[in-house]
Amino acid sequence: FADEIEDDYWKMLCDRYLLYLNNDCDYKSSTIEKKLFVLRKMVEIFVRDSICSLDDVTRPEIEKVVSAFIHETPKSVSHNLSDLKQFFRFCYENRLSTFDVSSLFPLLKTAHETKISMVFTEEEVKTLLNSIDRVSIAGKRDYAILIMAALLGLRSVDIANLKLTDINWEAKLISITQKKTTNNLTLPLLNDLGWSIIDYIKNGRPDVESDYLFLEHRAPFNCLTPGGISSIFTRRLHDAGIRIVSGKKYGIHSLRHTLGTTLLEKETSLPLISQILGHQSIKSTETYLKLNMKGLSECPIDPDMVFNR
């Protein structure tokens, strides 16, 4: 990455930052590549404008950088600027600059917009779960994973990271620290889920020393990754013969959205849904209002009444 930068000063800074991202941060390689892409774009602007030092960066120069991303979606712009501010804070904290350049960034307010995945009906979820062969080792594991996603709405990364010690069998609770929000979340170990986990541990889980609950069913029996869990969902969905609406976004996250929508249709309060799904912001939960067509149909507006008023 740094070899593509001609200026020695900026090359040195980028080398230091790359070392920090690789050694001190728990980022996936794709995340690091994305951060470096944004950084390289900014450095190109600085080099072109003969900015030779962090201390030479001014507010107008930062505004020029911001304008380079302004054609992208609001969410993308927000993420890009956050990545750049992280770079500047790193430089300041490591005494590579005399002031925190991130303070020069303008405050941009972007609309909170959450894209909703496909939502399944209760019958489709039952069809999915009932189609799994629970006699086989893989079937026992996959059933426990998918019923957990359907009943608790856990994200794939949290299911992958679930450890045996996260389950309190006596209290019938599952307690985790969410990967996305870093917030603690405690959920009930529902009966059907509990028995499916017991069946997997006793009759399907490989007899190896591992803290993680869900493992690959073939040697070397590594713990499953979030991508592996998503692949299980896609394969099982196909095997169940469930039709996917053309052009509609879907994935194991769809089970999470299905749970949120079902709870809303059963008149569960938004704060409680937010607590169950472990949302960091109530705005994320409000997105389910868009999908509650049953609830919306019960409060129609009479046009004559509106215009007469």
N, C-alpha and C positions, 0 to 999 in steps of 0.2 A: 504493500500500500504506500508506504513512505517513499519508496523508490520512484513513484510517479510524480513526486513533488520536487521541483527543481531548486527551490530556495532552501538553503542549508538550515536557516533558522527555523522555518516552519516544519522542515523535515525532522529536525531534532525534537520539536514539541510533539509532533505526531507519533514519532517512535516511542517517546515516553508514555504517551497516552495509550497507545496500542498495548504496550507492556502492562500497563495498569488494568486495562480491560480484560486481558488474557489471564493475568495472574491473581488479581484481587477481586474480580467481579464474577458472579455466577450467571453469566450470559451464555446463551446458545451462540454458535458460530454465525448463524444467520442474523442475529440481533447485532452482533459486533460489526458484521459487514455493512449492515444498514446504517449504523452510527458513523462508520468510516466514510461511507458514500456521501453523507450529508456534510461531514467535516471537510472532505476533499473539495466539495463544491464551494464551501465558504473560503477555504484557503486560496482557491483559484481566484476569487474576487479580490482577496487581500493582496496577493502577489501582483495581479494586474494593476491595482491601484497604488502599488509601491508602499504598502504597509509593511514595515520591516520589523515591527516589534508589537507585542501585546499592548504595551503602554501607548502605542500610537493609534490604537483603535478608538474611534469616536462614535458618538450616537448616530450621526449621519451614515457612517460606514456600516453600522449594524442594521440600520433601516434599509440600506441597499441589499444586505444579505437577506433580510426578511422578504423583500420584494421579489427575490429570486425564487421563493417558494410559494408566493401568494396565489399562483394559478392552481395549486393543488387543493384537495379537499380540506375543510377546516380541521378535521381530526389529524390529517397528515401534517398540516402546517404546525399544529400544536406539538406533535411528537418530534418533528424536526427541530423546532426551536428548543424544546426540552433537551434534546441530545446535544445541541450546541452549548447550551448553558451548563450542562454537565461538564463539558470539556473545559470551559472557562473557569468553573469552580475548582476543577482538578488543578489547573495551572496556578490559580491563586493560592490554594491550600498547600501547594508544593513550592511556593515562593518563586514561581516562574514569571509572575507579574506583580506589580506594585499595588494593583487594585483589582477588584473582582469585576471583570468585564461583563459578566452575566447581568449586572445591575443596569446595564445600558439598554437591555432588551425592552421593547414596549410591552405593555400588558394587553394581550389580545384575548378577547372573550369569544369563545366559539360555542356554538349551540351544542347541547348534549344530545347526540343522536345515536341511538343504538339500533343496529340492524338486527331484525328478528329472523331466526332460522325457522324452518318449516316446523309446524306444530302438528303432532299426531293426535288422533282421537284415542279415547280410552280403549276402544276395541282394537285399534291397530297396535297399541302397546301390549295388550294381552296376546294378540296374535304373534307378535315378535317374541315375547317371552316363552309362550307355549310351543313355539316352533323349535326351540333349542333342545337337542338330545341331551338330557341330563344324566344319562348313563355313562357317557364317555367322560374322560378326564377333562378334555378341553371344554366340553359342554357344561360340566359342573362349574368351572371357572368363569366361563363367559356368561352363564346365567346369573351368577352372583354379582358380576360386574354390572350387567345391564339392569338388573333389578335395583341395584344400589343407585344407579344413575336415574332410574325412573321414579323411585320412591323418595330419594333424598335430594335429587337434583345436583349432585356433586359434579364438579368439573372433572374432565379426564385427567388433568395433571394431579388433582387431589386424590383421585382414585388410585392413580399410579404410585403416588407417594404414601399411600395408606400403610401403616405398619401394624403388626399384630398387637403392639402395646397401646395402640390408639383405641382399642375396643375394650370397654369396661363391661364385662359379661354380667357381673352382679347388678350393676346399676342399669344395664341395658342401654348404654350410651356409646356413641362414637364421637371422639373429640380430636379435632385436627387444627393445624394452623394453615390457613389457606395460602396457597402459593401466590395467587394474584394480588390479594389485598394485605397479606401478612397478618390478618385478623384471626383470632381464635374462633372456632365454631364448634358447638356441641349439638348433636342431633340424636334423636331416639333410635335405638337399634330395634326396628320393627320386626315382628315375629317372622314374617316370610323371608325377610332379608337375613335375619339371624340364623334361621335354619339352613338357608342356602349357603351361608359362609361356613357353618359347621360341617355341612356335607362336603364342601370343597376342601376344608382343612383335613378332615378325617379320611376322605376317600379320593381326593384328586390332587391336592397340593404336593409337589415333590418333597421328599424327605431330605431337605438340605438346610444348612444353617443360613438363614436370611431373616432380617427384621421385617422385610416387606411382605404384605399379605399375598398379593397377586404376582405370580411368577410365570415365566414361559414354561410350557409343558414339555419342552425338549431341552436336552443338555446344551449349554452349561447352566440352564435354569436361572437366567438373569431375571431381575425384576422387570415388569412390563413398563414400557415408556408411554407417555400420553398418545404418541402416534400409533403405537401398537394397540392401545385401547380403542382408538378411533377406527382402526382397521377392523377390529373385531365387530364393532357396531355396524360398519358398512357391509361386511360379509354376512352377518346374521340378518340384516335388513333385507338383503338380496335373497337369502335362502328362504325367508318368510314370505317372499312374494309381495311385499308391500310396495305399492306404486308410489313413485316420487313425481311430484308435479314438475313439469319441464321448466327449467330456469330457476327453480326455487332452491335457495341455499339450505343444505341439510348436513347433519353430522350428529355425533353423540350429544352435542350441545342442544340438539332439538329436544331431547328427553328432558333437559333442564327447563327449556322454554315451555314444554308441554305441561310439566308440573306447575310452573308459575301460572300458566293460563287456567289450568284446572282448578287451582286454589282460588283464583279470582272469580271464576264462574260459580264456585261454591260459597261466594260472598265472604271469603277470608279477607281481613283488612290488609291494606298495602304494607303497613309497618310489620305485620306478622310475616307476610310473604317475604319481605326484605330480610327479616331475621332468619327465616328458614333457608333462603338461598344464599345468605351471607353477603348480600350486596353492601358495598361500601357507601353507596349513595341511594337515597330513596328515588332519585331520578331514574336509575336503572330499572327499578321495580315499576315505575309509572309507565314504562314502555308496554307492559302487558295490557294496559287499557286499550291499546290499539287493536289487540287481538280478541278482546272480549265482545264479539259480535252479538252473543246472546244477551249480554247485559245492555248493550246499546239498543238492541231491538225493542227492549222493554221500556224505553224512554223516548218514543218518537215525538217529533215536533209537528204540530198542526200548522201548515203554512197559512191557512186562512186566519187562524188565531193570531199569528205573528203580524201579518200585514194589516189586519183590522185594528190592532193596537197602534 
